[in-house]
């Protein structure tokens, strides 16, 4: 190396030995899928837990048999929703921690969807207790 050259100017004949992303790079991606899956299952269960709507079908059915509408939230299903939101929150936090530790390569990036998942899950958990 010449005296006027810096280390940045010198090109090294470096063979890339890594065969792609390792397990710890792929783990936050899979945890993100799992967390979002838990969150969307929780959202789907909210629709099942809400009080039933009074439409014309129950009114027609009431003429032939006693069809009682549930007018309150189903607490058992809401508890399951809370568990799914907690699972989404914890998987998002674990994936974010692993992703933060793995910022070694210049191609590594922070996964912002994990922050969104954590925020949405926290909002769902807080709304459960309100």
C-alpha positions in Angstrom: 0.0 0.0 0.0 1.3 3.4 -0.9 1.8 6.0 1.7 -1.0 8.2 0.2 -3.6 5.5 0.1 -5.9 4.8 2.9 -7.5 1.5 3.9 -10.7 2.5 2.2 -9.0 2.9 -1.2 -7.4 -0.5 -1.2 -9.5 -3.3 -2.7 -9.0 -6.7 -1.1 -9.4 -9.9 -2.9 -11.9 -11.2 -0.4 -14.0 -14.3 -1.1 -17.4 -14.2 0.5 -17.8 -17.3 2.6 -21.3 -16.6 3.9 -24.0 -18.5 2.0 -26.8 -16.1 2.8 -28.7 -15.0 5.8 -28.1 -17.2 8.9 -30.7 -18.4 11.4 -30.5 -15.3 13.6 -31.2 -13.1 10.6 -34.1 -15.1 9.4 -35.6 -15.6 12.9 -37.0 -12.0 13.2 -38.8 -12.5 9.9 -40.5 -15.7 11.0 -41.3 -14.2 14.4 -42.8 -11.2 12.6 -45.1 -13.6 10.6 -46.1 -15.4 13.8 -46.8 -12.1 15.6 -48.9 -10.7 12.8 -50.8 -13.9 12.6 -51.6 -13.8 16.3 -52.7 -10.2 15.9 -55.0 -10.9 13.0 -56.5 -14.0 14.7 -57.2 -11.7 17.6 -58.9 -9.2 15.3 -61.0 -11.9 13.8 -62.1 -13.2 17.3 -63.2 -9.7 18.3 -65.9 -9.9 15.6 -67.1 -13.2 17.2 -67.1 -11.8 20.7 -69.1 -8.7 20.0 -72.9 -8.6 20.7 -75.0 -10.1 18.0 -76.8 -7.7 15.7 -80.6 -7.6 15.4 -81.3 -8.2 11.7 -84.3 -9.4 9.9 -83.1 -13.1 9.9 -83.4 -13.5 13.7 -86.8 -11.8 13.6 -88.0 -14.3 11.0 -86.4 -17.2 12.9 -88.0 -16.0 16.2 -91.5 -16.8 14.7 -90.6 -20.5 14.4 -88.4 -21.0 17.5 -87.0 -19.0 20.4 -83.9 -17.3 19.0 -82.2 -15.3 21.7 -79.7 -12.7 20.8 -76.5 -12.2 22.9 -76.6 -8.6 23.9 -73.3 -8.5 25.8 -69.7 -9.2 24.8 -68.5 -12.9 25.2 -65.9 -12.7 27.9 -64.4 -16.0 27.2 -63.6 -15.1 23.6 -62.4 -11.7 24.7 -59.9 -13.4 27.0 -58.6 -15.4 24.1 -58.3 -12.1 22.1 -56.2 -10.8 25.0 -53.9 -13.8 24.8 -53.4 -13.5 21.1 -52.6 -9.8 21.4 -50.1 -10.7 24.2 -48.5 -13.3 22.0 -48.3 -10.8 19.2 -46.7 -8.2 21.5 -44.1 -10.7 23.0 -43.1 -12.2 19.6 -42.7 -8.6 18.2 -40.6 -7.6 21.2 -38.4 -10.7 20.9 -38.0 -10.3 17.2 -37.1 -6.6 17.6 -34.5 -7.4 20.2 -32.9 -10.1 18.0 -33.1 -7.8 15.0 -31.4 -5.0 17.0 -28.6 -7.3 18.1 -28.0 -8.4 14.5 -27.1 -5.0 13.0 -23.6 -6.1 11.9 -23.7 -6.1 8.1 -24.4 -3.1 6.0 -27.3 -5.0 4.4 -29.0 -5.5 7.8 -31.9 -3.2 8.5 -34.3 -2.5 11.3 -37.7 -4.0 10.6 -40.2 -1.2 11.3 -43.2 -3.5 10.9 -42.2 -5.0 14.3 -42.7 -1.5 15.8 -46.1 -1.3 14.2 -47.0 -4.8 15.5 -45.9 -3.9 19.0 -47.9 -0.6 18.9 -51.1 -2.3 17.5 -50.8 -5.1 20.1 -50.4 -2.7 22.9 -53.4 -0.7 21.7 -55.5 -3.9 21.7 -54.3 -4.9 25.2 -55.0 -1.4 26.6 -58.5 -1.3 25.0 -59.2 -4.7 26.7 -58.7 -3.2 30.1 -60.6 0.0 29.5 
